[in-house]
Amino acid sequence: MAVKTIPQDSEASPASGTQISSTSTSTIAPGTPPAAAQTKAPRAYVIGMPIASAGLWMAVLAPALVVLAIKVSEITTPDTRAGALSLVAGVGALVALLANPFFGRLSDRTTSRFGMRKPWIVGGSLLGLASLFLLGSATGVAGVLVAWVIAQLGFNAALAALVATLPDQAAPAERGRLSGLIGMTLPIGLVAAAFFAQMFDNALQMAVVPGIVGTAVAIAFAFTFKDRVLTEKPAPLNLKEILGSFYFNPRLYPGLGWAWLTKFMVYIGYCAGLLYLPYFFTDHLHVAESQVTSLVFQATLVSSAGTVATSLAGGWISDRIGKRKGMVIISALIMMVGLIVIATSSTTGQVLVGQAIAGLGLGCFSAVDVALITDLLPGSQGDNAKTFGVFNIAQALPQSLVPAVAFPVIAFGGYPALFLGGAAIGIIGAVLVIRIKGVK
């Protein structure tokens, strides 16, 4: 049974016409039906969108997963590399969390004859690709930092526009299934990024090759679907509206607020284990640096296998039973169990087991979480990309906060303390989903 979208708050009922933002004054070109009126998303979209999403994730995750750590190690000393990596990863993540909702807002207001989303998918992908050449050839920490910031700007512009096509193209009854497909794209991108990384022996090739492939598939997708077209030019953005790109009012939309907090806390736990896995191998398990790239690929592979196994199934089941919240809680708890296993590992084999468990939880969580957020969106489609961008902050902000606190935590209790602390926060976040009202 499909989930019915229910008004979530008495303060913001459909009758009142209240929206997250007051800037949604544009209209849609004739012949472009709203998602709620569609019975089925176009086949080309169903096939192409997940492929494009996987390509973009591969392009941006290749540096995040391996290249940044390797590049920083090449240009720093063992005593300073953890701090340097925290700086680069933290600033890059901060840029990402600001860029995604901002470019999402611009996407919602774009009046190009090619559509609202296509210009940002194409332009953002090309900018991100150019930055990867700079990243791979950088000779200092400052150069790595600048290149990574540009990469985050470009790829987040593309990702913000891409994810906003889901409510544009898909009716509520099939969003869980399509969200499941989208949920598969992150682990697939991770595996592909790690695969390319272990194929090459220098950071430039590790960064650029997956970037070229990812950009190519994203641009190809942009020319395969019928994009929404605005026929009236929105009023110019003022400072208040620009700042509004980074938040929604949780008092008017408490369901969205609780969903945001759940996602934020769960991803704190996930990032705690992901960002420092290479150094966990070398500094805690004393693995030779020459073996780290291969081990990261193996860890990513087993994690992604679990994610793919549960992503489609989780989205499909949530559509059939009409319930999202219980599946979000269970899947998030499974992720944290995997992180606990990693934290207590004394061998690389145990790390792989923990990665597999975390992957099983991540697949279902990614699918059902997107479907839950989509069900909680206000009736108007005018701010969909902006709203998804605000939720991307919940996923990107931990990438800044975790590095900010990781260095003292690691110095005090080692990597296990970092992983266990992240797991505790993730468990609390999982339980908070019960506060969401209006959907099951």
C-alpha positions, 0 to 999 in steps of 0.5 A, a space after each residue: 500500500 502506498 503512503 499517503 501524504 498527510 498534512 503534518 502540522 495544524 499550524 501549516 495546513 494545506 488550506 492556509 497555503 503556507 509554504 517553506 518559502 514565500 518566493 515560489 511565485 513561478 509557474 510551470 510550463 503547460 504540458 509539465 504535470 505536477 508529480 502528484 498527477 503522474 501515475 508513473 515516472 518515465 522509464 528513461 528517468 527511472 533508468 538514467 537518474 540512478 546512473 547519474 547519481 552514482 556517477 556524481 557520487 563516484 566523482 566526489 567520493 573518490 577524493 573524500 575516500 582515499 585521495 585526500 588522505 593520500 595527497 595530504 600524507 604526501 605533503 605533510 609529516 606523520 605528526 601533522 597529517 591528521 590535523 591537515 586532513 581534518 582542516 581540508 575535509 572540514 572546510 570542504 564539508 562546510 562549503 558543501 553544506 552551504 552550497 547544496 541548499 543555495 544552489 538548490 534554491 537557484 535551481 528552483 528559480 531557474 528560467 532557462 528554456 532547457 529547464 530548471 535542473 539541467 543547467 545546474 547538473 551540466 555546469 556543476 559537473 564540469 566545474 567539479 571535474 576541472 577542480 579534480 585536475 587541480 586537486 591531483 596536481 596540488 603541491 601544498 595543503 593550501 592548494 589541496 584545500 582550494 581545489 577541494 572547495 571548488 569540487 564541493 561547489 561544483 558537484 553539490 550544485 549538480 547533486 542538488 538539482 539532480 535530487 530535486 528531480 525526484 518529486 518533479 518526476 515521480 508520484 508519491 506511490 512510487 517514491 519509495 521504490 525510486 528512493 531505493 534506487 537512489 539509495 543504491 547510488 552512494 554505495 555504488 559510487 563508493 565502490 567505483 571510487 575505491 576501485 579506480 583508486 586501487 587501479 592507479 598509483 598516483 593521486 591525480 589519476 585516482 581523482 581525475 579518472 572517476 571524475 571524468 566517468 561520473 561527469 560524462 554519465 551525469 551530463 548524458 542523463 541531463 539530455 534524456 528527461 523532460 525537465 520542468 520549465 518556469 514560464 515566469 521569472 521570479 523576483 530577484 533574491 534578497 538577503 532574507 531569501 538567500 539566508 532562507 536557502 539554508 533553513 526551514 521553519 521547524 515550528 511550521 513543519 515539525 515533522 521536517 525538523 525531526 527528520 532533519 535532526 535524525 538524519 544529522 545525528 545518524 550521519 555523525 556516527 557514519 562519518 566518524 567511521 568513514 573519514 578516518 578508516 585509512 588511518 585506523 588501519 595504519 595507526 591502530 591496526 598497524 597495517 602497512 601503508 602500501 596495503 591501505 588502498 586495497 583494504 579500503 577498497 575491500 571495506 567499501 566493497 563489503 559495505 556496498 554489497 550490504 547497502 545494495 542488498 537492502 536499499 531496493 528492498 527497503 524502499 519497496 517494502 516501505 511503499 507496500 506497507 505504508 510505513 517509514 519511521 520504524 524502518 528508519 529506526 531499525 536501519 539506523 541502529 544496524 548502522 551503529 552496530 556495525 560502527 561498534 564492531 569496527 571500533 572494537 576490531 583487532 583485525 582487518 577481518 573484523 573491520 570488514 564484518 563491521 563494514 558489512 553490517 553498517 552497509 546493510 543498515 545504510 542501504 535501507 536507511 538511505 532509501 526510506 529516509 529520502 522517501 520519508 522526507 519526500 512525503 513530508 514536503 509541503 504541497 507546493 513544489 516551488 521549493 523542493 530543491 531548496 528543501 532537499 538542500 537543507 536536508 543535505 546539510 544534515 548529511 554534510 554538516 557532520 563531515 565538518 563537525 566530526 573532523 573538528 572534534 576528531 583530533 582531540 578525541 583521537 589524542 585522548 582515546 584513540 580511534 575506537 573512542 571516536 567511533 564509539 562516540 559517533 555510534 552513541 550519537 547515531 543511536 540517539 538520532 535513530 530514536 528521535 524519528 518517533 517524534 515525527 507526526 503525520 506519516 507512519 
